[in-house]
Amino acid sequence: MPRASENRFRNLPQGFGIKWLSRNSFTLGGYKFNIPSSLADLMFNAENVANSEPDSFYLGKEVEILQNYFGLFKQMSPKRILDLGVAMGGSAVFLQLAAKPQRLLALELSTTRADLLDRFIKNEQLTESLRVEHGVDQGDATRVRQLCDEHLGKGRTIDLVVDDASHLLGPTRTSFETVFPFITPGGSYIVEDFATLPIFLNPWLEKAAEHEGSRKLVEVALRQFLQEDHRPLHALAMEAILGSIADPGIINRVIVNRHWLRIVRGGKEIEDPDNFDLRAMAVDHFQLTQSSLIDSLTPYLS
């Protein structure tokens, strides 16, 4: 008969050696991971609990995202992974312990190193297989491609890309177009929290008319997550869907849910992989991707 503690966690992701301590913490491979209870918790409380204990990491992924990853790892065993967005190191450590890749390349814009991550690499003797590079902009196509060639190999060698970096349309599209041609058939490019803006915007807009704090949150969110053309990151999902319709040999399928965008690579070679252009591929006869801010939102950017 299952124990009460086991019943308490039975709806949480299982397998791969994970042991749940609470709904917001678990152990894996001898390390503890603290996870947020919600996206708001991640954005506003992460620094308060991050890496606060020895051999513990803050992993900015809600339970639903972890369920996605464990489901993915049951389908495939990625041997070469690119992780965009290191932050405090939890993502790279999680990917290493859960997927056990032969090679993992983690890139981070900040120049501040994550000491716990460096210690993990040293203690686990992963200096040859897990490489972390700081000061790398995901929108720097030349640098990203160079590092991928050096650590993950040239040609179609990448099995999985996890993009949890800028959450901005321009840089994310650039890194996607840079790396996607070199993903193995059946491999995936995943963009986490691609719909962050609409998730937060809806409840804030309801209160913005009567609550000054909510109005300011709307202004900050729009300015932070919109590009110069006033389009949010989730426009990439529509471009990818149109691309899969135009040529499923290149983009085999697109899987979307509240927490991530997963774009699966087909088996077809791209004629000019160094100049892959998603928008040119995604023929948009009906202007589905040409969205613009509705009149009720423009005042927040004035």
N, C-alpha and C positions, 0 to 999 in steps of 0.2 A: 504493500500500500504506500503511495507516495507520501512523503513528509509534507507538512504544512509549508515549509520554506520552499520546497520544490514546486508546489502548486502556485505559490505566490509569484514565481518567475516563469511559469510555463508558457506564457504568451510572449516572452522576450526571445530574441534570436538565440539559437542554440547551436552547438557544434564548434569545431575548430579549437577545442580546449577552453572555451569561454566559461567562466563561473561568475554568476551574478551575486553581488553583495547587497545591492539595493536596486531600485529601478533607475538609478542615476550613477551606478558605479559597478565595475566588474573587474575581474582579473583575467589576464591572458599571458601565457608564457612567463609567469612569475612577476608580472608588472600589473599595477593597478591603473585603471582608466576611469576618470570622472567625465560624465557626459552631461550636456544641458537638458533641462526638462522641457524646453521649448526654444523656438528661434529667438524670442525676446530675451530669454535667460542667457542664451549664447551671446547676444549682442551687448547686454548691459551688465552681466555678472561674471563673465569668463575670467577676468583678471583677478577677481576676489578668491577664486578657488583653484586657479591654474597652478599645477605642479607644486602644490602646497605640502606634499608629503614625499619622503624618500621613495625612489622607484615608482613614482606615480606620474601620470601624464594627463593633461586635459585634452580630451578628444572632442572637438567641436562638431559632433554629429549626433543628431537626435536618434532615438530608437528606430524610427521608420527608415532612416538612411542606413543604419546598421543592418536592418532586415534586408534592404536592397543589396548590400554588399555580400552578406552571407549567402543570399540566394544566387548572386552572380558567381561567387567562388565555388558553389556546388555545381554550377554549369561548366566552369572553365577554371584552369589553373594557370594564371598569368605568370610567365617566367621573366618578362621584362616590363617594368612599370615605370611610368613617368608621373611624378606627383608634383603638381603646380600649386604652391602655397604651403609653406612649411609652418609658419607661425611659431607656436611653442613646441612643435615636434611630435605631437600626439598622432597626427595622421600618418606620418612616415613610419613610426614605430608600430602602429596598428596594422598597416599594410604589410610590413615585414613579418610580423608574428602570425597574422591570419592567412596571408596568401603564400608566404615563404618563397618569394621570387628569387631567381638566380641573380638578377640585377635590378636595383631600384635607384632611380635618379630623382632627387627632390630639389626643386628650385624655389627660391624665395626672394622677393623684392627687397625686404629689409636687410641691412648689413649687420644687424645684431644677431649673433649666433645663439642658438638654443643649447645651453650648456647640458641640460639633461639628455638631449638627443645625441650630442657629441659623446657623452659618457656612455650612453647605451651602445653606440657603434663600437666604442673601444672595448667595453666589457663583453660584448657578444662577438667580438672579433669579426666585425663586418666591414672593415676598412676597404676591402677590395670590392665588395658587392653593393654596399649602400653608400652612395655619394650624395653629399649635400652641398649645394652651391648657393651662396647668398649674394645679394646685390644684382640679381638677374630679373629684368623686366620681362614678363611673359609676352609683351608686345614687341620685344627685340627678336625678330625672326632669325637673324643671323646667329646670334648668341645661343638661342634655344636649340637651333639645329646643330650647331657645332658641339654642344654638350651632349646631345642625344647620340650623335655619331661617335663621340669619344667613349661614352659609357655604355650605351645600349646597342651600338653597332650600326653600320650603314645598311641601307636598304630597308625592307619591310620587316623590322625586327621587334617592334613595340606591340605588346599584347594589350596593354591597358594604360589609359591616361586618366588621371583624376585631377580635374581642374577645380580647385577651391581657392582661387587666387583673387583677382581684382573684382570679379562680379560685374565688370563693365563690358558693354557690347564690343567696342572697338578692340581692346587688347585681347579679349577672349576669342573673338573671331580670328584675329591674327595668329594666335597660338594654335587654334584649331586648324587653320589652313596650312600652317607650317608643319604640323605633326601628323595630321590625319592621313596624308598619302603614304606614310611609312608605317601604318598600323597593319598588323597581320590580318589575313582573312578571318572574319568572325570576331576580331578584337573590337574594343570599345573605347570611345572618347566620352567621358562622363563629366558633365558640368553640374556641380552641386549648387543647391539653393539658387537656381537660375530664376526663380519666380519670387525672390525676396521682396522686391518692390511692391507688386500687387498684394502680397500677403499682408504686409504692414500698412499699405496705403488705405485699404478698404475701411478698417475700423477707425483709423485716424481721420479720414475724411468725414465720417459720420459725426465726429465731435468737433471738427475744425471750426465750424461756424460759431460755436458758442464757447469754445475752450482755446485760449491763446496758446497753451502749451502744445496741444495737438496740431494747431495751425503751423507752429514752428517746426514740429516734427515732419509734417508734410513737406515744408519748404526744404528742410535738410535732406530728406529722402530723395526728393526729385533732383536736387542739385548734385547729390552724391552718386546716384545710380543712373542718371541719364547722360547720354553723350551730347555732343554739339547738335546733332540732328534730332534730339529729343526722343530718342527711341531707347527702350530698356533692353536688358539682356535677353528677356524671353523672346525677343524678335528672332534670335538665333534659332530657336526651336522651329519656327515657321520656315525659315530659310532651309533648315536641314530636312524638314518634311517635304518641301518642294523639290529639294535635291534628290531625295529618295524616289520621288515620283519620276523625275526626269531621267535618272540613271541608277536603278537599284543595284547595278553591278559595282558601283562605287560606294554609295550609301545604301547598305542592305536594308536597314530599317531604323526607325526612330522610336524610342520608348520614352514616354513622358509621364511623370507623376508630379505631385506637389513639391517633392524635394529634389528631384534630379532630372536631368536631360541626358539620355544615353543614346549615342549615335554609333551604330554598328557598321563596321567596315565590310564591304563586299570584297569579292575576289579579284575584281577587275583592276588592272594596272592603270594609273593615271599618266597620260602621255607626257605632261610636263609637271612633275611633282613639285618642283621648286617654285612654281607659279600657280599653284592651285587656287582657284577663285570660286568660293561657294556661291556668291551672288550671281556670277555669270552662269553657273550651273543651274541654279534654282530659278528657272524661267517663271516670272511672275506676271502672267498675262492679266490677271484680275487685281493686281496691286495689293495683294494680301499682306505683303511685308512693308508697305508704304504707309504705316500708321503714323499719326501725329497726335499731339496732345489735344484733348477736347477743350472747348472754351472754358469749362469750369476749372481746369487745372492751370491754365496759363497765368492767372494772377499770382500763383505761388512762385513763379520764376521771374517776376518783374522786379 
